[in-house]
Amino acid sequence: MSLEFPVFRSSFDLESAVEITREQGYFFQAASMSPQAQEALAAEIDSLPLEVGDHVAKPINAGKANQVKQQHARAYYEYGEPLTPAANFIIESLAETVQRMRQFPELQDWQLTEIGYQRYRPSVDFIGAHRDRASDKLLSVTFTIVGSTTVKIFEHTGDYWDYSKIRQTDEFETDAGTTMMLRAPGFGGGEQVIHQVLPPEHGVRDILNLRMRPSVLEQPNHPKWDKK
């Protein structure tokens, strides 16, 4: 299946978004996705078999300073998966555009490899304060497809990996159409931002996470599934 649509609204400045992400580690902008992209992704996530991944009773990194609790339904795929033509197209479009930005030499070979659809149920699903995987590369992108919730940004006040010693520095409401970017190792200073996703208060929140990773995360029912 071949798709083609604008990823962003015409008013969205992708170059500025990437620059901000490089400098401060994160970027948010509401109403930045095109309606066509939102429609295509909404149809795509509804067609996929989402599985609930529960890391409440058994947290990630349990008992360690960087312990993380989380719960939501999700489906992970490698770029090029036939079931995800809309996400594949967005990856291709982003790579083509960003690689032409010569002021970011680190991104000349940037290619997102993991497609992660997630669904958060109201008052139930969330992710505690965390950084994304240390193996992530360069630049990560998250689109909110439908729904809304609060995302909080923190800085560490103690050890880099101690999530019990953090201070909130920012907060955003991620409505449908919001774009979020996160800096990953290899881009700018490379330090990853600590962030937290609260449960949506009303209705589900669907998102698409795109990451440049050496391997795709396993589905929750996979026997090797034991970490974020």
Secondary structure per residue as TSV (DSSP state, phi and psi in degrees):
chain	resnum	aa	ss	phi	psi
A	1	M	-	360.0	130.6
A	2	S	-	-109.7	131.8
A	3	L	-	-126.1	153.8
A	4	E	-	-153.7	126.3
A	5	F	-	-162.3	158.4
A	6	P	-	-69.8	135.1
A	7	V	S	-75.8	-40.9
A	8	F	B	-118.6	161.6
A	9	R	-	-66.9	156.3
A	10	S	T	-63.3	-24.0
A	11	S	T	-81.7	-8.9
A	12	F	-	-77.8	132.0
A	13	D	-	-103.2	92.8
A	14	L	H	-65.3	-38.4
A	15	E	H	-60.5	-44.5
A	16	S	H	-65.2	-39.6
A	17	A	H	-60.6	-43.1
A	18	V	H	-66.5	-40.0
A	19	E	H	-63.2	-44.5
A	20	I	H	-61.6	-42.4
A	21	T	H	-61.8	-41.9
A	22	R	H	-61.4	-39.5
A	23	E	H	-82.2	-45.1
A	24	Q	H	-107.6	-7.5
A	25	G	S	97.1	-12.6
A	26	Y	E	-157.9	162.6
A	27	F	E	-152.5	138.8
A	28	F	E	-132.1	140.0
A	29	Q	E	-150.8	123.6
A	30	A	T	-76.4	161.1
A	31	A	T	49.3	42.4
A	32	S	-	-106.5	-26.6
A	33	M	B	-73.3	148.8
A	34	S	-	-73.7	150.6
A	35	P	H	-57.6	-34.9
A	36	Q	H	-65.2	-39.6
A	37	A	H	-66.5	-43.3
A	38	Q	H	-60.1	-43.8
A	39	E	H	-63.8	-43.2
A	40	A	H	-65.7	-41.6
A	41	L	H	-71.7	-35.7
A	42	A	H	-62.6	-42.3
A	43	A	H	-66.6	-37.1
A	44	E	H	-69.2	-45.9
A	45	I	H	-65.5	-33.0
A	46	D	H	-68.6	-18.0
A	47	S	T	-91.9	-5.0
A	48	L	S	-101.8	150.7
A	49	P	-	-82.5	94.0
A	50	L	-	-80.2	141.1
A	51	E	E	-122.2	138.0
A	52	V	E	-75.4	123.9
A	53	G	E	-104.2	116.6
A	54	D	E	-111.2	109.7
A	55	H	E	-118.9	43.7
A	56	V	E	-94.1	-54.9
A	57	A	E	-68.3	-34.1
A	58	K	E	-123.7	86.0
A	59	P	E	-64.2	158.0
A	60	I	E	-69.6	137.5
A	61	N	T	55.4	43.3
A	62	A	T	-53.6	132.5
A	63	G	T	80.9	-2.5
A	64	K	S	-101.2	168.1
A	65	A	T	-64.8	-24.9
A	66	N	T	-103.6	32.9
A	67	Q	-	-62.6	140.3
A	68	V	E	-135.8	130.7
A	69	K	E	-103.3	142.3
A	70	Q	E	-160.1	158.5
A	71	Q	E	-160.1	131.0
A	72	H	E	-176.0	165.4
A	73	A	E	-87.3	145.8
A	74	R	E	-158.8	162.4
A	75	A	E	-147.4	129.8
A	76	Y	E	-115.9	139.3
A	77	Y	E	-142.9	155.8
A	78	E	E	-83.2	145.1
A	79	Y	T	-52.2	134.6
A	80	G	T	101.1	-7.2
A	81	E	-	-58.2	128.7
A	82	P	T	-61.1	-24.8
A	83	L	T	-74.6	-11.4
A	84	T	-	-125.3	57.6
A	85	P	H	-63.0	-35.6
A	86	A	H	-66.8	-46.0
A	87	A	H	-65.0	-38.8
A	88	N	H	-59.8	-44.0
A	89	F	H	-63.1	-42.0
A	90	I	H	-62.5	-42.9
A	91	I	H	-58.2	-46.4
A	92	E	H	-63.9	-42.2
A	93	S	H	-65.7	-44.4
A	94	L	H	-63.5	-44.5
A	95	A	H	-61.4	-45.3
A	96	E	H	-61.4	-41.6
A	97	T	H	-73.3	-48.8
A	98	V	H	-68.0	-37.1
A	99	Q	T	-66.4	-16.6
A	100	R	T	-84.6	-9.3
A	101	M	-	-82.4	96.1
A	102	R	T	-70.7	-13.3
A	103	Q	T	-76.8	-4.6
A	104	F	-	-119.9	74.4
A	105	P	G	-61.3	-25.0
A	106	E	G	-64.9	-23.7
A	107	L	G	-98.6	11.4
A	108	Q	T	-65.3	-23.6
A	109	D	T	-116.1	20.5
A	110	W	-	-67.1	126.2
A	111	Q	-	-148.8	111.5
A	112	L	-	-66.7	136.8
A	113	T	-	-118.3	-21.5
A	114	E	E	-116.2	130.3
A	115	I	E	-104.3	119.3
A	116	G	E	-126.4	105.0
A	117	Y	E	-89.3	135.7
A	118	Q	E	-135.6	143.7
A	119	R	E	-126.7	125.3
A	120	Y	E	-108.1	123.0
A	121	R	-	-85.5	147.9
A	122	P	T	-62.4	134.8
A	123	S	T	64.5	9.1
A	124	V	T	-123.9	-51.9
A	125	D	-	-96.0	144.6
A	126	F	E	-166.4	173.5
A	127	I	E	-135.9	128.9
A	128	G	E	-70.8	173.3
A	129	A	E	-55.4	130.1
A	130	H	E	-164.5	164.8
A	131	R	-	-107.4	153.6
A	132	D	-	-68.7	175.3
A	133	R	-	-57.3	139.8
A	134	A	T	-65.6	-20.2
A	135	S	T	-82.8	-6.3
A	136	D	-	-62.3	152.9
A	137	K	-	-122.9	135.1
A	138	L	S	66.1	-75.4
A	139	L	E	-151.9	128.9
A	140	S	E	-115.1	149.8
A	141	V	E	-132.7	135.0
A	142	T	E	-128.2	131.2
A	143	F	E	-113.4	131.5
A	144	T	E	-87.5	119.1
A	145	I	E	-86.2	-53.2
A	146	V	E	-140.5	159.0
A	147	G	-	83.0	-179.5
A	148	S	-	-154.1	156.4
A	149	T	E	-165.0	-178.7
A	150	T	E	-102.0	133.5
A	151	V	E	-116.2	129.4
A	152	K	E	-110.2	145.4
A	153	I	E	-113.6	139.1
A	154	F	E	-131.0	161.7
A	155	E	E	-122.5	150.3
A	156	H	E	-80.8	143.7
A	157	T	S	-113.0	-1.3
A	158	G	S	-134.9	-133.0
A	159	D	S	-61.5	146.0
A	160	Y	T	-54.6	-38.4
A	161	W	T	-100.1	11.4
A	162	D	-	-95.3	103.1
A	163	Y	T	-81.8	0.9
A	164	S	T	-88.3	-11.8
A	165	K	S	-120.7	77.6
A	166	I	E	-136.4	160.2
A	167	R	E	-131.9	131.1
A	168	Q	E	-69.8	135.7
A	169	T	E	-121.2	-16.7
A	170	D	E	-160.9	166.2
A	171	E	E	-157.9	139.6
A	172	F	E	-137.8	149.5
A	173	E	E	-98.2	119.1
A	174	T	E	-97.3	94.7
A	175	D	-	-85.0	171.1
A	176	A	T	-56.3	128.8
A	177	G	T	97.3	-1.6
A	178	T	-	-74.8	140.7
A	179	T	E	-110.2	132.2
A	180	M	E	-123.1	136.1
A	181	M	E	-122.7	144.3
A	182	L	E	-129.4	135.6
A	183	R	E	-73.9	141.2
A	184	A	-	-127.5	166.2
A	185	P	T	-51.9	136.1
A	186	G	T	103.1	-10.6
A	187	F	S	-119.2	126.6
A	188	G	T	56.5	-134.4
A	189	G	T	-70.6	-19.2
A	190	G	-	83.2	-13.1
A	191	E	-	-69.7	131.8
A	192	Q	-	-87.3	144.7
A	193	V	-	-87.3	137.6
A	194	I	E	-79.0	128.2
A	195	H	E	-142.2	158.5
A	196	Q	E	-136.0	139.3
A	197	V	E	-115.0	116.8
A	198	L	-	-81.9	160.1
A	199	P	-	-66.1	141.8
A	200	P	-	-65.5	144.1
A	201	E	S	-83.4	-32.0
A	202	H	S	-137.5	122.3
A	203	G	S	72.2	170.8
A	204	V	-	-80.6	157.1
A	205	R	E	-121.1	120.7
A	206	D	E	-106.6	137.7
A	207	I	E	-137.9	162.3
A	208	L	E	-121.5	118.4
A	209	N	E	-98.6	130.8
A	210	L	E	-120.7	123.2
A	211	R	E	-131.4	150.4
A	212	M	-	-99.5	101.7
A	213	R	-	-132.1	151.4
A	214	P	S	-69.1	-23.6
A	215	S	S	-149.3	148.2
A	216	V	-	-81.1	140.4
A	217	L	-	-63.7	148.5
A	218	E	-	-80.9	153.8
A	219	Q	-	-67.6	152.2
A	220	P	T	-55.8	-30.2
A	221	N	T	-86.0	1.3
A	222	H	S	-73.8	139.6
A	223	P	T	-62.2	-21.7
A	224	K	T	-90.6	-1.3
A	225	W	-	-72.8	108.8
A	226	D	-	-149.0	7.9
A	227	K	-	-157.2	163.7
A	228	K	-	-69.9	360.0
